[in-house]
Amino acid sequence: MLIDNFNKTIDVWLDELQHYDIDKLLVKPDTASWSMGQLYRHIIEETNWYFEQIELCFDRKENPIQTMKESAKSMFHNNSFPNEIIKGDPFISDNVKQPTDWQTLQVDLQKLKRDVNEIWLKIEKATIAGKSEHPGHGFFDPLEWFQYAEMHMRHHLKQKGRINNFLKIMTAK
């Protein structure tokens, strides 16, 4: 079930956070890459934005016949982003801040997990909702936004692995 998958994905992020101190969270593999802390901030901020979109769908009930783009349909069919490094919106990429401390990341992730479960109950009970527009993929309804949020978090686990490998090499020196 989608909610179970989402909880498992967030648990991976929460469990893995235990392996980093603030110093490791702030190290960037290179000037063009995010630190592990920035990656954590990104998944938290983006997931919160996706949840705001879900609320818009419930509140406005607009765009009911609008659809997602074909590329998005493929992602949803596979329940996964493409297995490639995706260059995101430069505005988002350039504005992800470093975390100020480890505890805030943990608290924010725990809050996100509570929010996931609350919004899931709302999705299950909803009878009518509209759609809101994703900047690159077309229009999503609440359930699609929810699925997209989990796919996004899971996709970034690959990036997390790359940063983690860098940190292991750096620590071994």
CYANA upper distance limits for C-alpha pairs under 8 A (distance plus 0.5 A):
  1 MET  CA      5 ASN  CA      6.93
  2 LEU  CA      6 PHE  CA      6.66
  2 LEU  CA    147 GLN  CA      7.53
  3 ILE  CA      7 ASN  CA      6.69
  3 ILE  CA    116 VAL  CA      8.35
  3 ILE  CA    117 ASN  CA      7.76
  3 ILE  CA    120 TRP  CA      7.39
  4 ASP  CA      8 LYS  CA      6.70
  5 ASN  CA      9 THR  CA      6.65
  5 ASN  CA    150 GLU  CA      8.18
  6 PHE  CA     10 ILE  CA      6.74
  6 PHE  CA    116 VAL  CA      8.19
  6 PHE  CA    150 GLU  CA      5.95
  7 ASN  CA     11 ASP  CA      6.54
  7 ASN  CA    113 LYS  CA      7.31
  7 ASN  CA    116 VAL  CA      8.29
  8 LYS  CA     12 VAL  CA      6.82
  9 THR  CA     13 TRP  CA      7.16
  9 THR  CA    150 GLU  CA      7.68
  9 THR  CA    153 MET  CA      7.58
  9 THR  CA    154 ARG  CA      6.86
 10 ILE  CA     14 LEU  CA      6.67
 10 ILE  CA    109 LEU  CA      7.95
 10 ILE  CA    113 LYS  CA      7.13
 10 ILE  CA    153 MET  CA      8.30
 11 ASP  CA     15 ASP  CA      6.33
 12 VAL  CA     16 GLU  CA      6.45
 13 TRP  CA     17 LEU  CA      6.64
 13 TRP  CA    109 LEU  CA      8.48
 14 LEU  CA     18 GLN  CA      7.64
 14 LEU  CA    106 GLN  CA      7.31
 14 LEU  CA    109 LEU  CA      7.20
 14 LEU  CA    110 GLN  CA      8.20
 15 ASP  CA     19 HIS  CA      8.39
 16 GLU  CA     20 TYR  CA      8.23
 17 LEU  CA    106 GLN  CA      7.92
 20 TYR  CA     24 LYS  CA      6.24
 20 TYR  CA     25 LEU  CA      6.74
 21 ASP  CA     25 LEU  CA      6.78
 21 ASP  CA    102 TRP  CA      7.14
 22 ILE  CA     26 LEU  CA      6.84
 22 ILE  CA    101 ASP  CA      6.55
 22 ILE  CA    102 TRP  CA      6.03
 23 ASP  CA     27 VAL  CA      7.30
 24 LYS  CA     36 MET  CA      7.97
 24 LYS  CA    167 LEU  CA      7.77
 25 LEU  CA     35 SER  CA      6.68
 25 LEU  CA     36 MET  CA      5.41
 25 LEU  CA     37 GLY  CA      4.92
 25 LEU  CA     38 GLN  CA      8.27
 25 LEU  CA     99 PRO  CA      8.30
 25 LEU  CA    102 TRP  CA      8.47
 26 LEU  CA     35 SER  CA      5.97
 26 LEU  CA     36 MET  CA      7.16
 26 LEU  CA     37 GLY  CA      6.27
 26 LEU  CA     38 GLN  CA      8.16
 26 LEU  CA     98 GLN  CA      7.06
 26 LEU  CA     99 PRO  CA      8.01
 27 VAL  CA     35 SER  CA      5.75
 27 VAL  CA     36 MET  CA      7.68
 27 VAL  CA    167 LEU  CA      8.43
 28 LYS  CA     33 SER  CA      6.64
 28 LYS  CA     34 TRP  CA      6.16
 28 LYS  CA     35 SER  CA      4.69
 28 LYS  CA     36 MET  CA      7.89
 29 PRO  CA     33 SER  CA      6.68
 29 PRO  CA     34 TRP  CA      7.91
 29 PRO  CA     35 SER  CA      7.39
 29 PRO  CA    163 ILE  CA      7.26
 29 PRO  CA    166 PHE  CA      6.86
 29 PRO  CA    167 LEU  CA      8.32
 30 ASP  CA     34 TRP  CA      8.45
 34 TRP  CA     38 GLN  CA      6.07
 34 TRP  CA     39 LEU  CA      6.73
 35 SER  CA     39 LEU  CA      6.83
 35 SER  CA     98 GLN  CA      8.07
 35 SER  CA    163 ILE  CA      7.78
 36 MET  CA     40 TYR  CA      6.81
 36 MET  CA    160 LYS  CA      7.29
 36 MET  CA    163 ILE  CA      6.94
 36 MET  CA    164 ASN  CA      8.19
 37 GLY  CA     41 ARG  CA      6.68
 37 GLY  CA     98 GLN  CA      6.40
 37 GLY  CA     99 PRO  CA      6.16
 38 GLN  CA     42 HIS  CA      6.52
 38 GLN  CA     96 VAL  CA      6.45
 38 GLN  CA     97 LYS  CA      6.49
 38 GLN  CA     98 GLN  CA      5.60
 38 GLN  CA     99 PRO  CA      7.12
 39 LEU  CA     43 ILE  CA      6.86
 39 LEU  CA    156 HIS  CA      8.40
 39 LEU  CA    160 LYS  CA      7.84
 40 TYR  CA     44 ILE  CA      6.79
 40 TYR  CA    105 LEU  CA      7.65
 41 ARG  CA     45 GLU  CA      6.50
 41 ARG  CA     96 VAL  CA      7.39
 41 ARG  CA     97 LYS  CA      7.69
 41 ARG  CA     98 GLN  CA      7.92
 41 ARG  CA     99 PRO  CA      7.31
 41 ARG  CA    105 LEU  CA      7.76
 42 HIS  CA     46 GLU  CA      6.36
 42 HIS  CA     96 VAL  CA      6.78
 43 ILE  CA     47 THR  CA      6.39
 43 ILE  CA    152 HIS  CA      8.26
 43 ILE  CA    153 MET  CA      6.60
 43 ILE  CA    156 HIS  CA      8.32
 44 ILE  CA     48 ASN  CA      6.71
 44 ILE  CA    108 ASP  CA      7.60
 44 ILE  CA    109 LEU  CA      7.23
 44 ILE  CA    112 LEU  CA      7.70
 45 GLU  CA     49 TRP  CA      6.78
 46 GLU  CA     50 TYR  CA      6.70
 46 GLU  CA    149 ALA  CA      8.44
 47 THR  CA     51 PHE  CA      6.72
 47 THR  CA    112 LEU  CA      8.46
 47 THR  CA    149 ALA  CA      6.20
 47 THR  CA    153 MET  CA      8.45
 48 ASN  CA     52 GLU  CA      6.78
 48 ASN  CA    112 LEU  CA      7.99
 49 TRP  CA     53 GLN  CA      6.90
 50 TYR  CA     54 ILE  CA      6.95
 50 TYR  CA    145 TRP  CA      6.66
 50 TYR  CA    146 PHE  CA      7.90
 50 TYR  CA    149 ALA  CA      6.89
 51 PHE  CA     55 GLU  CA      6.89
 51 PHE  CA    119 ILE  CA      8.19
 51 PHE  CA    145 TRP  CA      7.93
 51 PHE  CA    146 PHE  CA      7.90
 52 GLU  CA     56 LEU  CA      6.80
 53 GLN  CA     57 CYS  CA      6.78
 53 GLN  CA    132 SER  CA      6.79
 53 GLN  CA    142 PRO  CA      8.13
 53 GLN  CA    145 TRP  CA      7.83
 54 ILE  CA     58 PHE  CA      7.03
 54 ILE  CA    132 SER  CA      8.31
 54 ILE  CA    141 ASP  CA      7.66
 54 ILE  CA    142 PRO  CA      5.20
 54 ILE  CA    145 TRP  CA      6.88
 54 ILE  CA    146 PHE  CA      8.08
 55 GLU  CA     59 ASP  CA      6.57
 55 GLU  CA    142 PRO  CA      8.30
 56 LEU  CA     60 ARG  CA      6.26
 56 LEU  CA     61 LYS  CA      8.20
 56 LEU  CA    130 GLY  CA      8.40
 56 LEU  CA    131 LYS  CA      8.38
 56 LEU  CA    132 SER  CA      7.45
 57 CYS  CA     61 LYS  CA      5.90
 57 CYS  CA     62 GLU  CA      7.53
 57 CYS  CA    129 ALA  CA      5.86
 57 CYS  CA    130 GLY  CA      4.99
 57 CYS  CA    131 LYS  CA      5.53
 57 CYS  CA    132 SER  CA      6.47
 57 CYS  CA    141 ASP  CA      7.00
 57 CYS  CA    142 PRO  CA      6.79
 58 PHE  CA    128 ILE  CA      7.84
 58 PHE  CA    129 ALA  CA      5.29
 58 PHE  CA    130 GLY  CA      6.78
 58 PHE  CA    142 PRO  CA      8.12
 59 ASP  CA    129 ALA  CA      8.15
 60 ARG  CA    129 ALA  CA      8.10
 60 ARG  CA    130 GLY  CA      6.89
 61 LYS  CA    128 ILE  CA      7.69
 61 LYS  CA    129 ALA  CA      5.27
 61 LYS  CA    130 GLY  CA      3.93
 61 LYS  CA    131 LYS  CA      7.16
 62 GLU  CA    129 ALA  CA      8.24
 62 GLU  CA    130 GLY  CA      5.06
 62 GLU  CA    131 LYS  CA      6.45
 62 GLU  CA    132 SER  CA      7.93
 63 ASN  CA    130 GLY  CA      6.21
 63 ASN  CA    131 LYS  CA      5.77
 63 ASN  CA    132 SER  CA      7.46
 63 ASN  CA    139 PHE  CA      8.30
 64 PRO  CA    129 ALA  CA      8.07
 64 PRO  CA    130 GLY  CA      5.47
 64 PRO  CA    131 LYS  CA      6.23
 66 GLN  CA    131 LYS  CA      7.86
 66 GLN  CA    138 GLY  CA      8.34
 66 GLN  CA    139 PHE  CA      6.43
 67 THR  CA    138 GLY  CA      6.69
 67 THR  CA    139 PHE  CA      5.65
 67 THR  CA    140 PHE  CA      7.58
 68 MET  CA     72 ALA  CA      6.60
 68 MET  CA     73 LYS  CA      7.09
 68 MET  CA    137 HIS  CA      6.24
 68 MET  CA    138 GLY  CA      4.62
 68 MET  CA    139 PHE  CA      5.26
 68 MET  CA    140 PHE  CA      6.86
 69 LYS  CA     73 LYS  CA      6.88
 69 LYS  CA    137 HIS  CA      5.81
 69 LYS  CA    138 GLY  CA      5.77
 69 LYS  CA    139 PHE  CA      8.35
 70 GLU  CA     74 SER  CA      6.92
 71 SER  CA     75 MET  CA      7.09
 71 SER  CA    137 HIS  CA      7.72
 72 ALA  CA     76 PHE  CA      6.70
 72 ALA  CA    137 HIS  CA      6.08
 72 ALA  CA    138 GLY  CA      8.29
 73 LYS  CA     77 HIS  CA      6.50
 74 SER  CA     78 ASN  CA      6.71
 75 MET  CA     79 ASN  CA      6.20
 75 MET  CA     80 SER  CA      5.80
 75 MET  CA     81 PHE  CA      5.91
 75 MET  CA     82 PRO  CA      7.43
 76 PHE  CA     80 SER  CA      7.09
 76 PHE  CA    147 GLN  CA      8.36
 76 PHE  CA    148 TYR  CA      8.15
 79 ASN  CA    147 GLN  CA      8.28
 79 ASN  CA    151 MET  CA      7.20
 80 SER  CA    151 MET  CA      6.02
 80 SER  CA    155 HIS  CA      7.76
 81 PHE  CA    151 MET  CA      7.03
 81 PHE  CA    152 HIS  CA      7.73
 81 PHE  CA    155 HIS  CA      6.73
 88 GLY  CA     92 ILE  CA      7.82
 88 GLY  CA     93 SER  CA      7.11
 89 ASP  CA     93 SER  CA      6.72
 90 PRO  CA     94 ASP  CA      6.24
 91 PHE  CA     95 ASN  CA      6.70
 92 ILE  CA     96 VAL  CA      6.92
 99 PRO  CA    104 THR  CA      8.20
 99 PRO  CA    105 LEU  CA      7.73
100 THR  CA    104 THR  CA      7.99
101 ASP  CA    105 LEU  CA      7.63
102 TRP  CA    106 GLN  CA      7.08
103 GLN  CA    107 VAL  CA      6.62
104 THR  CA    108 ASP  CA      6.44
105 LEU  CA    109 LEU  CA      6.59
106 GLN  CA    110 GLN  CA      6.65
107 VAL  CA    111 LYS  CA      6.62
108 ASP  CA    112 LEU  CA      6.56
109 LEU  CA    113 LYS  CA      6.72
110 GLN  CA    114 ARG  CA      6.96
111 LYS  CA    115 ASP  CA      6.64
112 LEU  CA    116 VAL  CA      6.54
113 LYS  CA    117 ASN  CA      7.02
114 ARG  CA    118 GLU  CA      6.79
115 ASP  CA    119 ILE  CA      6.45
116 VAL  CA    120 TRP  CA      6.56
117 ASN  CA    121 LEU  CA      6.97
118 GLU  CA    122 LYS  CA      7.10
119 ILE  CA    123 ILE  CA      6.70
120 TRP  CA    124 GLU  CA      6.68
120 TRP  CA    146 PHE  CA      8.45
121 LEU  CA    125 LYS  CA      6.78
122 LYS  CA    126 ALA  CA      6.56
123 ILE  CA    142 PRO  CA      7.15
123 ILE  CA    143 LEU  CA      7.13
129 ALA  CA    141 ASP  CA      7.51
129 ALA  CA    142 PRO  CA      7.77
130 GLY  CA    141 ASP  CA      6.67
130 GLY  CA    142 PRO  CA      8.41
131 LYS  CA    139 PHE  CA      6.28
131 LYS  CA    140 PHE  CA      5.67
131 LYS  CA    141 ASP  CA      4.91
131 LYS  CA    142 PRO  CA      7.61
132 SER  CA    139 PHE  CA      5.84
132 SER  CA    140 PHE  CA      6.22
132 SER  CA    141 ASP  CA      7.22
133 GLU  CA    137 HIS  CA      8.12
133 GLU  CA    138 GLY  CA      5.86
133 GLU  CA    139 PHE  CA      4.76
133 GLU  CA    140 PHE  CA      6.84
134 HIS  CA    138 GLY  CA      5.79
134 HIS  CA    139 PHE  CA      6.40
134 HIS  CA    140 PHE  CA      7.53
140 PHE  CA    144 GLU  CA      5.87
140 PHE  CA    145 TRP  CA      6.30
141 ASP  CA    145 TRP  CA      6.67
142 PRO  CA    146 PHE  CA      6.67
143 LEU  CA    147 GLN  CA      6.70
144 GLU  CA    148 TYR  CA      6.42
145 TRP  CA    149 ALA  CA      6.57
146 PHE  CA    150 GLU  CA      7.06
147 GLN  CA    151 MET  CA      6.72
148 TYR  CA    152 HIS  CA      6.51
149 ALA  CA    153 MET  CA      6.84
150 GLU  CA    154 ARG  CA      6.66
151 MET  CA    155 HIS  CA      6.44
152 HIS  CA    156 HIS  CA      6.87
153 MET  CA    157 LEU  CA      7.26
154 ARG  CA    158 LYS  CA      8.21
155 HIS  CA    159 GLN  CA      8.09
156 HIS  CA    160 LYS  CA      6.62
157 LEU  CA    161 GLY  CA      6.66
158 LYS  CA    162 ARG  CA      7.02
159 GLN  CA    163 ILE  CA      6.85
160 LYS  CA    164 ASN  CA      6.46
161 GLY  CA    165 ASN  CA      6.63
162 ARG  CA    166 PHE  CA      6.94
163 ILE  CA    167 LEU  CA      6.77
164 ASN  CA    168 LYS  CA      6.73
165 ASN  CA    169 ILE  CA      6.79
166 PHE  CA    170 MET  CA      6.57
167 LEU  CA    171 THR  CA      6.49
168 LYS  CA    172 ALA  CA      6.61
169 ILE  CA    173 LYS  CA      7.09
